[in-house]
Amino acid sequence: MAKKRKPEIVTFKTDDSLLDALKAVPNRSEFIRAAVLAALENHCPLCGGSGVLTPNRLKHWRAFIKSHALKECTDCHELEIVCPAAAKRKVHKRAHR
């Protein structure tokens, strides 16, 4: 039978304004856990969430973008990567009137 691990405590530094905002949250631990999990789910697959492309990742990106396009989504106006070889797929479902 596997032994259940005890939860670990993680600390981080923050400025006064963030600390003041966190003090107003009723369950800070749960709020921070949820925020971290959401950030991990939604990080950039290209930079891994760092916000920076390494020189080699940048080389791969430049090669990739030569055969693909960046355009604005007509539904949500976010930037999307378009592969000209792929069939056009609808991401957003519009409500029918």
Buried (B, 14 or more C-beta within 10 A) or exposed (E): EEEEEEEEEEEEEEEEEEEEEEEEEEEEEEEBEEEEEEEEEEEEEBBEEEEEBEEEBEEEEEEEEEEEEEEEEEEEEEEBEEEEEEEEEEEEEEEEE
